[in-house]
Amino acid sequence: MSYVPDAKRYDGAEFRRCGRSGIVLPPVSVGLWQNFGGVDVFETGRAVIRRAFDRGVTHFDLANNYGPPYGSAEENFGTILRKDFKEHRDELMISSKAGWDMWPGPYGVGGSRKYLLASLDGSLRRMGLDYVDIFYSHRPTIDVPLDETMGALAHAVQQGKALYVGISSYSAQRTREATQILKSEGVPLLIHQPSYSMLNRWPEEELIETLDELGVGCIAFSPLAQGLLTDKYLDGMPERSRASAEGSFRKSFLNEENLTRVRALNEIARSRGQSLAQMAIAWVLRDKCVTSALVGAHNVEQLDNSLDAVKKLEFSDAELQKIDQYAQDSAIDLWRGAREGTE
């Protein structure tokens, strides 16, 4: 059946200003890192995208190597755009990224001009688009000059293949340097995408304050700590979970110390009348400098649960103090090495 979007999708919808730019984003955006690849059920992913748009979500985040296999999330999203959203492209903010490995050899990874611009062309082909709204350097590449990486981003804008640019997992200092280089090219840095959750609080050390000062937006990825901050693991590791597959979610995350924290946080969420996932998303959004929280979803029910987090974003001082007892670094930051130049 042909898809007709909900005519009331923007009724009551709220948006947040992205730094000091002219762009606003929904408080919860949808990421296609997991669950939208060639190994997943296409119609389930399609239903999630439709439902998100019907609920006022306008921002969808991808990367060149999302899948598996690499590129398949963009291919599937392109098919959904063609089938369902041909008349609604101007209502959407679509982002893609390059930096992690995509194809074999020395030119298929990193921050070189050759890799970034070739990757962007591939992303546009897979999605059937003339441009993306945001193109990111997916990670810092310490052995590539920063002015080369930022110059490539600026060139993408100058070519008309991206409207805005962003960076992901950059330290506060490299963010400052990247902002200045882009400014010299006449291209502002729109947004930074860090990993950020109650169990991974590194952006609070310096980054969020830096972004506020620079007028750069912030979209937090993995606010649910890849599912650790949901009810999925309260009783340990279920069968057929991401943890049992030993992918990006490592079994070591499910140590007793982490599970004790998660169970305590779940009790706080229950006292607030929220699911743990909803509280985790609301907590990330408690700071006005955070433009949006980026979530994935296995199905429509899971998506609805996450989107309902915006129904209760306020926290009392007492709640925040209690959360702070358990919201501590839990050794789940897989991106620290890239940020610090050790991988």
DRENDO-1510 file (C-alpha; in Angstrom, 1 decimal, always signed):
<recs>
REC; n; res; u; v; w
REC; 1; MET; +0.0; +0.0; +0.0 .
REC; 2; SER; +1.2; +3.5; -0.7 .
REC; 3; TYR; +2.3; +5.5; +2.3 .
REC; 4; VAL; +0.4; +8.7; +3.2 .
REC; 5; PRO; +2.1; +10.6; +6.1 .
REC; 6; ASP; +0.0; +11.6; +9.1 .
REC; 7; ALA; -1.4; +15.1; +8.3 .
REC; 8; LYS; -1.0; +16.0; +12.0 .
REC; 9; ARG; +2.6; +14.9; +12.3 .
REC; 10; TYR; +3.8; +18.4; +13.4 .
REC; 11; ASP; +0.9; +19.1; +15.8 .
REC; 12; GLY; +2.6; +19.5; +19.1 .
REC; 13; ALA; +6.0; +18.6; +17.8 .
REC; 14; GLU; +8.9; +20.5; +19.4 .
REC; 15; PHE; +12.3; +21.2; +17.9 .
REC; 16; ARG; +15.6; +22.4; +19.3 .
REC; 17; ARG; +18.0; +25.0; +17.9 .
REC; 18; CYS; +21.2; +23.4; +16.6 .
REC; 19; GLY; +23.9; +25.7; +18.2 .
REC; 20; ARG; +23.6; +29.2; +16.8 .
REC; 21; SER; +22.6; +28.0; +13.3 .
REC; 22; GLY; +19.3; +28.4; +11.5 .
REC; 23; ILE; +18.6; +24.7; +11.8 .
REC; 24; VAL; +16.4; +23.0; +14.4 .
REC; 25; LEU; +16.3; +19.2; +15.0 .
REC; 26; PRO; +13.8; +17.0; +16.8 .
REC; 27; PRO; +14.8; +16.2; +20.4 .
REC; 28; VAL; +14.9; +12.5; +19.4 .
REC; 29; SER; +16.4; +11.6; +16.0 .
REC; 30; VAL; +16.6; +8.1; +14.4 .
REC; 31; GLY; +19.9; +6.5; +13.6 .
REC; 32; LEU; +20.4; +3.6; +11.2 .
REC; 33; TRP; +23.6; +2.2; +12.6 .
REC; 34; GLN; +21.9; -1.1; +13.6 .
REC; 35; ASN; +18.7; -2.9; +12.3 .
REC; 36; PHE; +18.5; -1.4; +8.8 .
REC; 37; GLY; +21.1; -3.4; +6.9 .
REC; 38; GLY; +20.9; -6.1; +4.3 .
REC; 39; VAL; +20.6; -8.8; +6.9 .
REC; 40; ASP; +17.6; -7.2; +8.5 .
REC; 41; VAL; +13.9; -7.4; +7.5 .
REC; 42; PHE; +13.4; -4.5; +5.1 .
REC; 43; GLU; +9.7; -3.9; +5.9 .
REC; 44; THR; +10.4; -3.7; +9.6 .
REC; 45; GLY; +12.9; -0.9; +9.0 .
REC; 46; ARG; +10.5; +0.8; +6.6 .
REC; 47; ALA; +7.7; +0.7; +9.2 .
REC; 48; VAL; +10.1; +2.3; +11.7 .
REC; 49; ILE; +11.0; +5.2; +9.3 .
REC; 50; ARG; +7.3; +5.8; +8.5 .
REC; 51; ARG; +6.3; +5.8; +12.1 .
REC; 52; ALA; +9.1; +8.2; +13.1 .
REC; 53; PHE; +8.0; +10.6; +10.4 .
REC; 54; ASP; +4.4; +10.3; +11.4 .
REC; 55; ARG; +5.5; +11.4; +14.9 .
REC; 56; GLY; +7.3; +14.5; +13.8 .
REC; 57; VAL; +10.9; +13.0; +13.5 .
REC; 58; THR; +12.6; +14.8; +10.6 .
REC; 59; HIS; +16.2; +13.8; +11.1 .
REC; 60; PHE; +17.7; +10.4; +10.0 .
REC; 61; ASP; +21.3; +9.6; +10.5 .
REC; 62; LEU; +23.4; +7.2; +8.4 .
REC; 63; ALA; +27.0; +6.5; +7.6 .
REC; 64; ASN; +28.7; +4.9; +4.6 .
REC; 65; ASN; +29.5; +1.6; +6.3 .
REC; 66; TYR; +26.2; +1.1; +8.2 .
REC; 67; GLY; +24.8; -2.4; +7.6 .
REC; 68; PRO; +25.8; -5.1; +7.5 .
REC; 69; PRO; +26.9; -5.4; +4.8 .
REC; 70; TYR; +28.6; -2.1; +4.4 .
REC; 71; GLY; +26.5; +0.4; +2.4 .
REC; 72; SER; +23.3; -1.6; +2.8 .
REC; 73; ALA; +21.6; +0.7; +5.3 .
REC; 74; GLU; +22.0; +3.6; +2.8 .
REC; 75; GLU; +20.7; +1.4; +0.0 .
REC; 76; ASN; +17.7; +0.4; +2.0 .
REC; 77; PHE; +17.1; +4.0; +3.1 .
REC; 78; GLY; +17.3; +5.1; -0.5 .
REC; 79; THR; +14.6; +2.6; -1.5 .
REC; 80; ILE; +12.4; +3.9; +1.3 .
REC; 81; LEU; +12.9; +7.5; +0.2 .
REC; 82; ARG; +12.0; +6.6; -3.3 .
REC; 83; LYS; +8.9; +4.6; -2.4 .
REC; 84; ASP; +7.6; +6.7; +0.4 .
REC; 85; PHE; +9.2; +10.1; +0.7 .
REC; 86; LYS; +9.7; +11.4; -2.8 .
REC; 87; GLU; +7.4; +14.3; -2.2 .
REC; 88; HIS; +8.8; +15.0; +1.3 .
REC; 89; ARG; +12.6; +15.4; +0.8 .
REC; 90; ASP; +12.5; +19.0; +1.8 .
REC; 91; GLU; +11.0; +18.1; +5.2 .
REC; 92; LEU; +13.9; +15.8; +6.0 .
REC; 93; MET; +17.4; +16.3; +7.5 .
REC; 94; ILE; +19.5; +13.4; +6.2 .
REC; 95; SER; +23.1; +12.9; +7.3 .
REC; 96; SER; +25.9; +10.6; +6.4 .
REC; 97; LYS; +29.5; +10.1; +7.5 .
REC; 98; ALA; +32.8; +8.7; +6.5 .
REC; 99; GLY; +35.9; +7.9; +8.5 .
REC; 100; TRP; +35.8; +4.3; +9.6 .
REC; 101; ASP; +36.7; +1.5; +7.1 .
REC; 102; MET; +34.6; +1.2; +4.0 .
REC; 103; TRP; +36.6; -0.6; +1.3 .
REC; 104; PRO; +39.9; -2.4; +1.1 .
REC; 105; GLY; +43.2; -0.6; +0.7 .
REC; 106; PRO; +44.8; +2.6; +2.1 .
REC; 107; TYR; +42.1; +4.9; +0.5 .
REC; 108; GLY; +39.1; +3.3; +2.1 .
REC; 109; VAL; +39.4; +4.6; +5.6 .
REC; 110; GLY; +40.5; +7.7; +7.5 .
REC; 111; GLY; +40.3; +11.4; +6.9 .
REC; 112; SER; +41.9; +12.0; +3.6 .
REC; 113; ARG; +40.4; +14.2; +1.0 .
REC; 114; LYS; +40.3; +11.3; -1.5 .
REC; 115; TYR; +38.4; +9.0; +0.9 .
REC; 116; LEU; +35.9; +11.5; +2.2 .
REC; 117; LEU; +34.8; +12.9; -1.1 .
REC; 118; ALA; +34.7; +9.5; -2.8 .
REC; 119; SER; +32.7; +8.1; +0.1 .
REC; 120; LEU; +30.2; +11.0; -0.1 .
REC; 121; ASP; +29.7; +10.3; -3.8 .
REC; 122; GLY; +29.0; +6.6; -3.0 .
REC; 123; SER; +26.6; +7.5; -0.3 .
REC; 124; LEU; +24.7; +9.8; -2.6 .
REC; 125; ARG; +24.5; +7.0; -5.2 .
REC; 126; ARG; +23.2; +4.5; -2.7 .
REC; 127; MET; +20.5; +6.8; -1.4 .
REC; 128; GLY; +19.6; +8.3; -4.8 .
REC; 129; LEU; +20.2; +11.8; -3.5 .
REC; 130; ASP; +21.7; +14.9; -5.0 .
REC; 131; TYR; +22.9; +16.1; -1.6 .
REC; 132; VAL; +22.9; +15.2; +2.1 .
REC; 133; ASP; +21.9; +17.8; +4.6 .
REC; 134; ILE; +24.9; +17.0; +6.9 .
REC; 135; PHE; +28.1; +15.3; +6.0 .
REC; 136; TYR; +30.4; +14.2; +8.9 .
REC; 137; SER; +34.0; +13.3; +9.5 .
REC; 138; HIS; +33.0; +10.2; +11.4 .
REC; 139; ARG; +36.1; +10.2; +13.6 .
REC; 140; PRO; +39.4; +12.1; +14.0 .
REC; 141; THR; +42.3; +10.7; +12.0 .
REC; 142; ILE; +45.5; +11.8; +13.9 .
REC; 143; ASP; +47.9; +10.9; +11.1 .
REC; 144; VAL; +46.0; +13.0; +8.5 .
REC; 145; PRO; +46.4; +16.8; +8.6 .
REC; 146; LEU; +43.3; +18.3; +10.1 .
REC; 147; ASP; +43.2; +21.0; +7.5 .
REC; 148; GLU; +43.0; +18.3; +4.8 .
REC; 149; THR; +40.0; +16.6; +6.5 .
REC; 150; MET; +38.2; +19.9; +7.1 .
REC; 151; GLY; +39.1; +21.1; +3.6 .
REC; 152; ALA; +37.3; +18.1; +2.2 .
REC; 153; LEU; +34.2; +18.8; +4.2 .
REC; 154; ALA; +34.2; +22.4; +3.1 .
REC; 155; HIS; +34.7; +21.3; -0.5 .
REC; 156; ALA; +31.6; +19.0; -0.2 .
REC; 157; VAL; +29.6; +22.1; +0.7 .
REC; 158; GLN; +31.1; +24.1; -2.1 .
REC; 159; GLN; +30.2; +21.4; -4.5 .
REC; 160; GLY; +26.6; +21.4; -3.3 .
REC; 161; LYS; +26.8; +17.8; -2.2 .
REC; 162; ALA; +26.3; +18.7; +1.5 .
REC; 163; LEU; +24.4; +21.6; +3.0 .
REC; 164; TYR; +26.2; +21.5; +6.4 .
REC; 165; VAL; +29.1; +19.6; +7.9 .
REC; 166; GLY; +29.7; +17.9; +11.2 .
REC; 167; ILE; +32.3; +16.0; +13.2 .
REC; 168; SER; +32.0; +12.9; +15.4 .
REC; 169; SER; +34.1; +11.8; +18.4 .
REC; 170; TYR; +36.5; +14.7; +18.2 .
REC; 171; SER; +38.1; +16.0; +21.5 .
REC; 172; ALA; +37.3; +19.5; +22.7 .
REC; 173; GLN; +40.6; +20.8; +21.5 .
REC; 174; ARG; +40.4; +19.3; +18.0 .
REC; 175; THR; +36.9; +20.6; +17.8 .
REC; 176; ARG; +38.2; +24.1; +18.4 .
REC; 177; GLU; +40.8; +23.6; +15.7 .
REC; 178; ALA; +38.4; +22.1; +13.2 .
REC; 179; THR; +36.0; +25.0; +13.8 .
REC; 180; GLN; +38.7; +27.6; +13.0 .
REC; 181; ILE; +39.8; +25.8; +9.8 .
REC; 182; LEU; +36.2; +25.5; +8.6 .
REC; 183; LYS; +35.6; +29.1; +9.4 .
REC; 184; SER; +38.6; +30.1; +7.3 .
REC; 185; GLU; +37.0; +28.2; +4.4 .
REC; 186; GLY; +33.7; +30.1; +4.9 .
REC; 187; VAL; +31.9; +27.0; +6.2 .
REC; 188; PRO; +30.6; +26.9; +9.8 .
REC; 189; LEU; +30.7; +23.7; +11.8 .
REC; 190; LEU; +27.1; +22.8; +12.4 .
REC; 191; ILE; +27.2; +19.9; +14.8 .
REC; 192; HIS; +29.2; +17.5; +16.8 .
REC; 193; GLN; +28.1; +13.9; +17.4 .
REC; 194; PRO; +29.7; +12.4; +20.5 .
REC; 195; SER; +28.9; +9.1; +22.3 .
REC; 196; TYR; +27.1; +10.2; +25.5 .
REC; 197; SER; +25.0; +8.4; +28.1 .
REC; 198; MET; +24.6; +8.0; +31.8 .
REC; 199; LEU; +27.3; +5.4; +31.7 .
REC; 200; ASN; +29.6; +7.3; +29.3 .
REC; 201; ARG; +29.9; +10.9; +30.4 .
REC; 202; TRP; +33.1; +12.1; +28.8 .
REC; 203; PRO; +31.5; +15.0; +26.9 .
REC; 204; GLU; +30.8; +16.7; +30.3 .
REC; 205; GLU; +34.6; +17.0; +30.9 .
REC; 206; GLU; +35.1; +19.8; +28.4 .
REC; 207; LEU; +33.3; +19.1; +25.1 .
REC; 208; ILE; +29.7; +20.4; +25.9 .
REC; 209; GLU; +31.0; +23.6; +27.3 .
REC; 210; THR; +33.2; +24.1; +24.2 .
REC; 211; LEU; +30.3; +23.5; +21.9 .
REC; 212; ASP; +28.2; +26.0; +23.7 .
REC; 213; GLU; +30.9; +28.6; +23.5 .
REC; 214; LEU; +31.5; +27.9; +19.8 .
REC; 215; GLY; +27.8; +27.9; +19.0 .
REC; 216; VAL; +28.0; +24.3; +17.6 .
REC; 217; GLY; +25.1; +21.9; +18.0 .
REC; 218; CYS; +25.4; +18.5; +19.8 .
REC; 219; ILE; +23.6; +15.3; +18.9 .
REC; 220; ALA; +24.4; +12.4; +21.3 .
REC; 221; PHE; +24.7; +8.9; +19.9 .
REC; 222; SER; +24.3; +5.8; +21.9 .
REC; 223; PRO; +22.3; +7.5; +24.7 .
REC; 224; LEU; +21.0; +4.0; +25.6 .
REC; 225; ALA; +24.6; +2.6; +25.8 .
REC; 226; GLN; +23.7; +0.2; +22.9 .
REC; 227; GLY; +20.8; -1.2; +24.9 .
REC; 228; LEU; +22.5; -1.5; +28.3 .
REC; 229; LEU; +20.3; +1.3; +29.5 .
REC; 230; THR; +17.1; -0.5; +28.7 .
REC; 231; ASP; +15.2; -3.3; +30.5 .
REC; 232; LYS; +16.8; -5.9; +28.1 .
REC; 233; TYR; +19.8; -6.8; +30.4 .
REC; 234; LEU; +18.3; -6.4; +33.9 .
REC; 235; ASP; +18.3; -10.1; +34.4 .
REC; 236; GLY; +21.6; -10.8; +32.5 .
REC; 237; MET; +22.2; -11.6; +28.9 .
REC; 238; PRO; +19.1; -12.9; +27.0 .
REC; 239; GLU; +19.4; -15.2; +24.0 .
REC; 240; ARG; +19.8; -13.6; +20.5 .
REC; 241; SER; +20.8; -10.3; +22.0 .
REC; 242; ARG; +23.5; -8.0; +20.5 .
REC; 243; ALA; +25.7; -9.0; +23.5 .
REC; 244; SER; +25.5; -12.7; +22.7 .
REC; 245; ALA; +26.5; -11.9; +19.1 .
REC; 246; GLU; +29.7; -10.2; +20.5 .
REC; 247; GLY; +29.7; -7.3; +18.0 .
REC; 248; SER; +29.9; -3.7; +19.0 .
REC; 249; PHE; +28.2; -4.6; +22.3 .
REC; 250; ARG; +30.7; -6.6; +24.3 .
REC; 251; LYS; +29.9; -9.2; +26.8 .
REC; 252; SER; +32.3; -7.5; +29.2 .
REC; 253; PHE; +29.8; -4.6; +29.5 .
REC; 254; LEU; +27.5; -7.0; +31.4 .
REC; 255; ASN; +29.7; -7.2; +34.5 .
REC; 256; GLU; +28.1; -7.2; +37.9 .
REC; 257; GLU; +29.2; -3.6; +38.7 .
REC; 258; ASN; +27.5; -2.3; +35.5 .
REC; 259; LEU; +24.4; -4.4; +36.0 .
REC; 260; THR; +24.1; -3.1; +39.6 .
REC; 261; ARG; +24.1; +0.5; +38.3 .
REC; 262; VAL; +21.6; -0.3; +35.6 .
REC; 263; ARG; +19.2; -1.9; +38.0 .
REC; 264; ALA; +19.4; +1.0; +40.4 .
REC; 265; LEU; +18.8; +3.5; +37.5 .
REC; 266; ASN; +15.8; +1.4; +36.5 .
REC; 267; GLU; +14.3; +1.8; +39.9 .
REC; 268; ILE; +14.7; +5.6; +39.7 .
REC; 269; ALA; +13.1; +5.5; +36.2 .
REC; 270; ARG; +10.1; +3.5; +37.6 .
REC; 271; SER; +9.7; +6.1; +40.4 .
REC; 272; ARG; +9.4; +8.7; +37.7 .
REC; 273; GLY; +6.8; +6.8; +35.7 .
REC; 274; GLN; +9.2; +6.1; +32.8 .
REC; 275; SER; +11.0; +3.2; +31.3 .
REC; 276; LEU; +14.7; +3.1; +31.8 .
REC; 277; ALA; +15.3; +3.9; +28.2 .
REC; 278; GLN; +13.0; +6.9; +28.4 .
REC; 279; MET; +14.8; +8.3; +31.4 .
REC; 280; ALA; +18.2; +7.7; +29.8 .
REC; 281; ILE; +17.1; +9.7; +26.7 .
REC; 282; ALA; +15.6; +12.5; +28.9 .
REC; 283; TRP; +18.7; +12.7; +31.0 .
REC; 284; VAL; +20.9; +13.3; +27.9 .
REC; 285; LEU; +18.5; +16.0; +26.8 .
REC; 286; ARG; +18.5; +17.7; +30.3 .
REC; 287; ASP; +21.3; +20.1; +29.1 .
REC; 288; LYS; +20.0; +22.7; +26.7 .
REC; 289; CYS; +23.3; +22.4; +24.7 .
REC; 290; VAL; +22.3; +18.9; +23.6 .
REC; 291; THR; +20.3; +19.4; +20.4 .
REC; 292; SER; +19.1; +15.9; +19.9 .
REC; 293; ALA; +19.5; +12.3; +21.1 .
REC; 294; LEU; +20.1; +9.7; +18.4 .
REC; 295; VAL; +18.4; +6.4; +18.9 .
REC; 296; GLY; +17.9; +3.2; +16.9 .
REC; 297; ALA; +15.0; +0.9; +17.0 .
REC; 298; HIS; +14.4; -2.8; +16.3 .
REC; 299; ASN; +10.7; -2.2; +15.6 .
REC; 300; VAL; +7.9; +0.4; +15.9 .
REC; 301; GLU; +7.1; -0.5; +19.5 .
REC; 302; GLN; +10.7; +0.2; +20.5 .
REC; 303; LEU; +10.7; +3.4; +18.6 .
REC; 304; ASP; +7.5; +4.6; +20.3 .
REC; 305; ASN; +9.0; +3.9; +23.7 .
REC; 306; SER; +12.0; +6.0; +22.9 .
REC; 307; LEU; +10.0; +8.9; +21.4 .
REC; 308; ASP; +7.8; +9.0; +24.4 .
REC; 309; ALA; +10.8; +10.1; +26.5 .
REC; 310; VAL; +10.0; +13.7; +25.5 .
REC; 311; LYS; +6.7; +13.5; +27.6 .
REC; 312; LYS; +8.8; +13.9; +30.7 .
REC; 313; LEU; +12.1; +15.7; +30.3 .
REC; 314; GLU; +12.2; +17.5; +33.6 .
REC; 315; PHE; +14.3; +16.3; +36.6 .
REC; 316; SER; +14.3; +17.5; +40.1 .
REC; 317; ASP; +17.6; +18.3; +41.8 .
REC; 318; ALA; +17.0; +15.3; +44.1 .
REC; 319; GLU; +16.5; +13.0; +41.1 .
REC; 320; LEU; +19.7; +14.2; +39.5 .
REC; 321; GLN; +21.7; +13.7; +42.6 .
REC; 322; LYS; +20.3; +10.2; +43.0 .
REC; 323; ILE; +21.1; +9.4; +39.4 .
REC; 324; ASP; +24.6; +10.7; +39.8 .
REC; 325; GLN; +25.3; +8.0; +42.4 .
REC; 326; TYR; +25.0; +5.4; +39.6 .
REC; 327; ALA; +25.5; +7.3; +36.4 .
REC; 328; GLN; +29.3; +6.8; +36.3 .
REC; 329; ASP; +31.9; +5.8; +33.7 .
REC; 330; SER; +31.4; +2.1; +33.0 .
REC; 331; ALA; +34.2; +1.3; +30.5 .
REC; 332; ILE; +31.8; +1.1; +27.5 .
REC; 333; ASP; +33.3; +4.0; +25.4 .
REC; 334; LEU; +34.4; +2.1; +22.3 .
REC; 335; TRP; +35.5; +5.4; +20.6 .
REC; 336; ARG; +38.0; +6.7; +23.2 .
REC; 337; GLY; +41.0; +5.3; +21.2 .
REC; 338; ALA; +40.0; +7.1; +18.1 .
REC; 339; ARG; +39.4; +10.3; +20.0 .
REC; 340; GLU; +42.7; +10.1; +21.7 .
REC; 341; GLY; +44.7; +9.0; +18.7 .
REC; 342; THR; +45.6; +5.5; +20.1 .
REC; 343; GLU; +43.9; +3.6; +17.3 .
</recs>
